[in-house]
Amino acid sequence: MERDNLAEKRAVLAKQSHGDILVGAVAPWSKIDSLLWAGLELAMDEINDAGGILGRRIRVVKRDDEGKLKKGIQIAQEFADNPNIVAVIGHYQPFVTIPASVIYQYYGILLLSTVVTDPKLTREGFSLVFRTVPDDNDFCAKLNTLSARKGLNQFLLYHDSTVTGRSLADAFEIATEQAGITMLDQQSYNRYTTVRDFKRILTLWKQSYSFEAIFVAGGLPKAGLFIKTARNMGVNQPILGGLVLDDKKLLPILGNKVSDVFVPTTFDPDSQKSQVQKFVKDFKKRYGRIPLTLAAQGYDTIHALAEAIKQAGSTSPPAMAKALLSGKGFQGLTGPVYFDAQGKRLATNIGIKEVKNGQFVHLYTKDK
């Protein structure tokens, strides 16, 4: 069916349907931590058990894109061809999510991105594309606030050569330039880089620069191995990373003796807020685990969708988008959930974690 017919049919069905609210959820589920899906599932079941939204239940169509662009685009088109699907939560990687967002916008489906922090996602001017997590620019600005407090002004940058790593590195460079921090040097690594290569770079840096901190723009396990190698070589300066390192898998890589490693976060399961404590209690009872950032992000995303439907009084994607942009927002586990005119989550509650004695410790400090 042609695009105009699908968009029109979707709008008509959204106004007339009284059945389940059909939502797509796509990610490489078989490859990622189950926390994200658990957060989505818990929120969905809570809403449905309470009577649903507008008297209708949410029903999720779950698809695995295997973290591959071709597969992700195929699933996006599958969703687009189904006029009953009004929203999609996903994907997981920016190199899949950003191209897929073109399809969702074109075919009139609301997209809520739960984990993609690449700023480019919400820079295309698409009216139906939203992110429920702050972007790399916001996280890096928060890290630079921490750097200023600690008097860290001379940085080295080591980034993954992937699109994701380069995007995070660019965001950090912009933030440091705005903060007046000096970037002494930067190097990149790739999938073939070994610990031997890490040692070579670190030796060069130790011999060539008087630096005060290192920023690592990359994910696990490589970034963790680099940090561990640095500490084993006596590089004791603070090391900072992006949201992708807010992952408990980092801790066993580093061991119990590594400290002065800082990462941003959007959720603290130890918070004394009643909303957070109830979520933690319910999550542990159901899944036997402590919920971390991915779970909270997934939970808040479902509730963002629910709030949009309530405020719009409809499952029409344009109406839901208008509601998300209304400025009313809601209080989520990850802080107040509001969006700017481009669909970007406003950075209202970014925290910092420090790795200390094999554990993450939340730093409770306020911006100046």
KOLTI-362112 format. One line per 10 residues: number of its first residue (from 1); their letters; for each residue x, y, z of C-alpha. Coordinates in pm, 1 decimal. Layout:
<atoms>
NUM> A> X Y Z | ...
</atoms>
This chain:
<atoms>
1> MERDNLAEKR> 0.0 0.0 0.0 | 128.9 344.9 -84.4 | 245.5 579.8 183.7 | -44.7 827.8 165.7 | -301.5 547.8 193.1 | -122.6 393.6 491.9 | -88.3 724.4 673.2 | -455.7 803.1 613.7 | -569.0 456.4 719.1 | -356.1 474.1 1035.3
11> AVLAKQSHGD> -514.9 809.8 1127.3 | -867.9 677.6 1065.9 | -808.9 359.1 1263.9 | -658.1 558.8 1553.3 | -983.7 754.2 1581.0 | -1214.7 455.8 1541.1 | -1039.0 163.5 1707.8 | -1150.0 36.3 2048.3 | -922.8 -265.2 2060.9 | -565.9 -305.3 2186.2
21> ILVGAVAPWS> -318.7 -23.8 2129.4 | -56.0 -181.9 1907.7 | 305.4 -76.0 1974.0 | 623.0 -210.2 1814.7 | 929.6 -278.0 2028.2 | 1248.4 -351.0 1838.1 | 1607.3 -406.7 1952.2 | 1869.0 -682.7 1935.5 | 1691.5 -846.4 2230.1 | 1890.2 -1168.2 2208.7
31> KIDSLLWAGL> 2218.7 -976.7 2244.0 | 2149.1 -710.2 2506.4 | 2078.2 -713.7 2878.5 | 1719.8 -814.7 2955.5 | 1681.7 -511.6 3185.5 | 1548.2 -292.5 2905.6 | 1272.7 -534.0 2809.3 | 1190.2 -597.8 3176.7 | 1138.0 -225.1 3234.7 | 910.8 -198.3 2931.0
41> ELAMDEINDA> 717.7 -510.3 3029.5 | 667.7 -407.5 3392.1 | 530.3 -65.6 3296.2 | 303.8 -212.7 3029.1 | 159.8 -472.9 3266.0 | 103.6 -213.8 3539.8 | -88.8 8.0 3299.2 | -294.3 -279.3 3158.7 | -373.3 -421.4 3504.6 | -500.9 -77.0 3605.5
51> GGILGRRIRV> -750.1 -74.4 3317.2 | -526.5 38.1 3030.4 | -539.5 377.7 2861.9 | -870.1 520.1 2744.2 | -1010.5 180.7 2836.4 | -772.8 1.5 2596.6 | -480.0 -228.5 2665.1 | -129.4 -180.8 2528.1 | -9.2 -475.7 2323.2 | 352.7 -493.1 2214.4
61> VKRDDEGKLK> 475.8 -648.9 1891.1 | 831.1 -752.7 1978.2 | 1092.1 -786.8 1702.5 | 1467.2 -857.4 1713.7 | 1673.6 -660.1 1459.2 | 1998.3 -840.6 1561.4 | 2172.6 -502.3 1575.1 | 2194.0 -502.3 1196.1 | 2093.6 -215.3 968.9 | 1934.3 -429.3 697.6
71> KGIQIAQEFA> 1727.1 -626.5 947.0 | 1628.4 -309.2 1131.3 | 1505.1 -144.4 812.6 | 1308.1 -457.3 718.7 | 1132.5 -452.6 1056.1 | 1067.6 -78.4 1032.7 | 900.0 -135.7 695.9 | 701.1 -426.5 842.6 | 571.9 -196.5 1114.2 | 501.4 77.7 859.4
81> DNPNIVAVIG> 295.5 -163.0 649.1 | 74.3 -244.0 948.2 | -176.3 43.2 978.8 | -270.8 -70.5 1331.0 | 72.8 7.3 1476.8 | 71.1 363.4 1609.7 | 407.9 380.7 1786.9 | 744.9 207.5 1797.2 | 992.9 186.4 2085.3 | 1345.5 128.7 1956.4
91> HYQPFVTIPA> 1583.8 57.9 1803.1 | 1908.7 18.4 2003.0 | 2205.7 140.3 1798.8 | 2206.4 483.8 1633.7 | 2325.5 343.3 1299.4 | 1998.3 148.4 1286.6 | 1767.2 391.9 1466.1 | 1847.9 703.2 1262.8 | 1777.9 547.5 918.0 | 1471.3 368.8 1055.4
101> SVIYQYYGIL> 1337.3 699.0 1190.8 | 1296.3 818.6 830.8 | 1054.7 532.4 765.0 | 852.5 594.6 1080.2 | 821.8 964.4 1005.0 | 729.3 901.6 642.6 | 460.0 648.7 729.9 | 318.3 842.9 1022.2 | 432.0 631.5 1320.1 | 545.3 780.3 1652.6
111> LLSTVVTDPK> 902.0 675.1 1740.6 | 1025.5 676.2 2100.4 | 1398.0 604.5 2127.9 | 1491.3 473.9 2471.0 | 1871.1 449.5 2463.4 | 2016.4 627.3 2157.1 | 2216.7 930.4 2273.6 | 2353.8 1039.2 1933.8 | 2235.2 1403.4 1892.5 | 2169.2 1350.7 1521.1
121> LTREGFSLVF> 1855.1 1147.0 1592.3 | 1650.6 1453.3 1686.0 | 1815.3 1699.1 1448.3 | 1632.6 1593.1 1133.2 | 1326.1 1806.8 1199.9 | 1097.4 1503.3 1224.1 | 772.4 1575.4 1408.8 | 713.3 1214.4 1518.5 | 1061.5 1124.9 1648.1 | 1138.3 1154.3 2020.0
131> RTVPDDNDFC> 1413.2 1035.3 2251.3 | 1337.6 958.1 2615.6 | 1702.5 979.5 2719.6 | 1921.0 1294.4 2713.5 | 2177.8 1312.1 2434.5 | 2558.1 1296.4 2437.1 | 2588.4 1675.4 2446.7 | 2397.3 1684.9 2774.5 | 2592.7 1399.7 2930.0 | 2926.6 1552.8 2829.4
141> AKLNTLSARK> 2824.0 1892.1 2966.2 | 2749.5 1721.8 3299.6 | 3087.8 1549.6 3295.4 | 3256.2 1883.1 3230.4 | 3079.3 2025.6 3534.9 | 3242.4 1745.8 3732.3 | 3577.6 1821.0 3566.7 | 3552.8 2186.0 3667.0 | 3489.9 2091.1 4029.4 | 3794.1 1867.6 4028.0
151> GLNQFLLYHD> 4011.1 2121.3 3846.1 | 4067.0 1894.4 3545.8 | 4169.4 2110.3 3249.5 | 4410.4 1899.1 3041.4 | 4243.9 1602.1 2870.2 | 4332.7 1317.6 2638.0 | 4063.6 1154.0 2424.6 | 4047.7 790.0 2317.7 | 3749.5 695.6 2103.9 | 3599.5 398.8 1925.9
161> STVTGRSLAD> 3620.1 452.5 1549.4 | 3253.9 351.4 1503.2 | 2984.5 609.6 1428.3 | 2868.5 584.6 1791.1 | 3215.7 637.3 1933.4 | 3289.6 925.4 1699.3 | 2961.0 1094.1 1786.3 | 3034.5 1073.5 2159.5 | 3387.8 1201.0 2101.1 | 3255.1 1495.6 1900.4
171> AFEIATEQAG> 3010.3 1580.1 2178.6 | 3287.8 1575.3 2435.5 | 3510.6 1793.5 2220.2 | 3231.8 2049.0 2183.4 | 3165.5 2046.2 2556.3 | 3532.6 2086.5 2646.5 | 3574.2 2373.2 2401.3 | 3276.8 2552.5 2554.0 | 3415.9 2492.9 2902.6 | 3765.1 2615.8 2811.9
181> ITMLDQQSYN> 3923.7 2272.9 2866.7 | 4229.6 2181.6 2659.0 | 4230.8 1864.4 2449.6 | 4597.3 1769.0 2428.8 | 4561.7 1472.5 2192.4 | 4315.2 1215.7 2066.7 | 4352.4 866.5 1928.0 | 4107.3 605.6 1803.6 | 4070.8 230.1 1831.9 | 3866.5 -31.6 1648.6
191> RYTTVRDFKR> 3747.9 -390.3 1679.8 | 4096.1 -520.3 1603.5 | 4276.2 -310.2 1865.6 | 4448.3 -519.8 2133.0 | 4578.2 -460.7 2484.3 | 4922.0 -433.7 2326.9 | 4794.8 -139.3 2122.1 | 4649.0 17.4 2438.3 | 4988.9 -7.0 2604.0 | 5157.7 158.3 2308.0
201> ILTLWKQSYS> 4919.4 456.4 2314.6 | 4939.7 491.5 2691.9 | 5319.5 479.6 2684.0 | 5322.0 752.7 2419.6 | 5086.5 968.6 2624.6 | 5283.4 923.4 2946.2 | 5603.8 1025.9 2771.1 | 5459.4 1314.9 2569.8 | 5194.4 1492.6 2777.4 | 5130.2 1634.6 3119.6
211> FEAIFVAGGL> 4761.6 1545.4 3131.9 | 4505.9 1552.5 3410.7 | 4233.6 1318.6 3281.8 | 4129.1 1086.6 2997.5 | 3791.9 1062.1 2826.2 | 3704.8 723.5 2672.0 | 3433.8 737.0 2404.0 | 3338.8 376.7 2352.9 | 3152.8 79.7 2493.8 | 3223.9 -253.8 2653.7
221> PKAGLFIKTA> 3431.6 -456.5 2666.0 | 3700.7 -255.3 2484.2 | 3667.1 64.3 2688.9 | 3682.0 -135.5 3010.1 | 3995.2 -319.0 2898.5 | 4157.6 12.2 2810.2 | 4081.9 156.0 3155.2 | 4215.3 -156.0 3326.5 | 4531.6 -143.9 3114.2 | 4581.5 222.7 3202.3
231> RNMGVNQPIL> 4557.0 151.6 3573.4 | 4792.4 -146.3 3546.1 | 5046.9 85.2 3381.2 | 5028.5 336.0 3663.4 | 4805.7 587.9 3484.7 | 4607.4 704.9 3787.3 | 4449.2 1020.9 3648.6 | 4065.6 1030.0 3645.6 | 3901.6 855.7 3349.1 | 3558.2 962.1 3224.1
241> GGLVLDDKKL> 3319.6 784.4 2987.2 | 2973.0 812.5 2835.4 | 2636.8 664.1 2932.0 | 2728.2 343.0 2751.8 | 2963.4 264.3 3043.4 | 2680.2 290.5 3295.5 | 2673.0 -87.7 3296.8 | 2751.8 -336.1 3572.4 | 2950.0 -539.2 3319.8 | 3219.9 -273.9 3355.9
251> LPILGNKVSD> 3287.3 -366.0 3718.8 | 3427.2 -721.0 3678.9 | 3650.4 -598.5 3396.7 | 3806.0 -333.6 3620.9 | 3825.3 -540.4 3937.9 | 3816.5 -422.8 4298.8 | 4116.2 -188.6 4302.6 | 4026.9 58.3 4026.6 | 3889.7 398.5 4126.5 | 3852.9 751.3 3984.9
261> VFVPTTFDPD> 3642.2 630.2 3691.6 | 3332.2 842.3 3629.1 | 3026.0 782.6 3410.6 | 2692.8 966.8 3375.4 | 2360.8 808.1 3463.2 | 1989.5 885.4 3466.4 | 1878.3 655.7 3748.3 | 1971.0 572.0 4107.2 | 1803.4 258.8 4250.2 | 1911.4 368.5 4599.8
271> SQKSQVQKFV> 1712.6 691.0 4578.4 | 1475.9 739.3 4872.3 | 1197.6 872.6 4650.4 | 884.9 663.9 4709.9 | 827.6 620.8 4335.4 | 1176.7 475.8 4288.3 | 1157.6 250.6 4593.4 | 824.5 105.4 4480.7 | 968.3 38.7 4135.7 | 1276.5 -130.6 4282.5
281> KDFKKRYGRI> 1062.0 -345.2 4514.6 | 824.2 -450.5 4235.3 | 1107.1 -514.5 3992.2 | 1305.8 -731.2 4236.5 | 994.2 -929.1 4325.6 | 919.3 -1004.4 3961.7 | 1266.3 -1044.1 3808.7 | 1492.4 -1118.6 4106.2 | 1730.0 -837.5 4010.4 | 1797.9 -479.4 4109.6
291> PLTLAAQGYD> 1677.9 -251.8 3826.1 | 1944.8 -32.9 3673.2 | 1940.5 246.6 3417.7 | 1817.7 43.4 3119.7 | 1519.2 -83.8 3316.6 | 1426.3 264.6 3435.6 | 1460.4 408.0 3085.0 | 1232.9 139.9 2943.5 | 978.1 190.0 3220.6 | 969.0 567.7 3169.9
301> TIHALAEAIK> 934.1 528.4 2792.8 | 615.5 323.5 2823.5 | 478.0 579.9 3066.5 | 573.2 863.4 2829.8 | 366.3 691.6 2562.5 | 78.4 638.6 2804.8 | 82.4 1004.5 2911.2 | 83.0 1115.6 2547.8 | -224.3 902.4 2474.2 | -406.0 1029.4 2784.3
311> QAGSTSPPAM> -333.2 1393.6 2707.9 | -422.1 1353.5 2339.4 | -731.1 1148.9 2412.0 | -630.4 953.6 2103.7 | -374.2 712.9 1960.0 | -330.5 928.0 1650.0 | 50.2 967.3 1615.3 | 36.1 1342.3 1533.8 | -193.6 1398.7 1832.2 | 39.1 1202.4 2061.3
321> AKALLSGKGF> 338.3 1399.9 1933.3 | 154.9 1725.7 2002.7 | 83.9 1607.6 2356.9 | 451.1 1521.1 2414.7 | 542.9 1872.4 2304.2 | 277.5 2039.0 2519.5 | 517.9 2096.1 2807.7 | 300.1 1913.0 3060.5 | 537.1 1618.5 3095.1 | 537.2 1385.8 3395.8
331> QGLTGPVYFD> 764.1 1280.0 3681.9 | 949.6 965.0 3582.8 | 1199.3 739.7 3755.3 | 1470.8 918.4 3557.1 | 1345.0 1263.3 3653.2 | 1093.7 1500.6 3494.9 | 1017.1 1391.8 3137.6 | 986.0 1688.5 2899.9 | 1082.3 1743.1 2536.8 | 1200.2 2038.3 2332.3
341> AQGKRLATNI> 1053.0 2130.2 1993.9 | 1277.6 1875.4 1817.3 | 1167.1 1582.9 2034.6 | 1484.9 1586.4 2243.5 | 1452.4 1482.8 2609.1 | 1549.0 1776.9 2825.6 | 1841.6 1700.6 3055.0 | 1674.2 1746.6 3391.2 | 1820.6 1470.9 3603.6 | 2166.7 1356.3 3494.6
351> GIKEVKNGQF> 2377.6 1214.3 3774.5 | 2734.0 1086.6 3800.5 | 2859.3 748.8 3917.5 | 3212.1 674.3 4034.3 | 3369.2 330.1 4025.0 | 3510.4 264.7 4370.3 | 3617.6 -66.9 4525.2 | 3447.1 -269.6 4256.0 | 3113.8 -90.5 4286.6 | 2930.5 207.8 4142.1
361> VHLYTKDK> 2887.9 491.8 4391.6 | 2646.6 775.9 4312.6 | 2783.5 1125.7 4362.7 | 2525.0 1357.3 4512.3 | 2642.0 1698.3 4397.8 | 2452.8 1994.1 4255.0 | 2558.7 2200.9 3957.4 | 2688.8 2545.0 4038.1
</atoms>
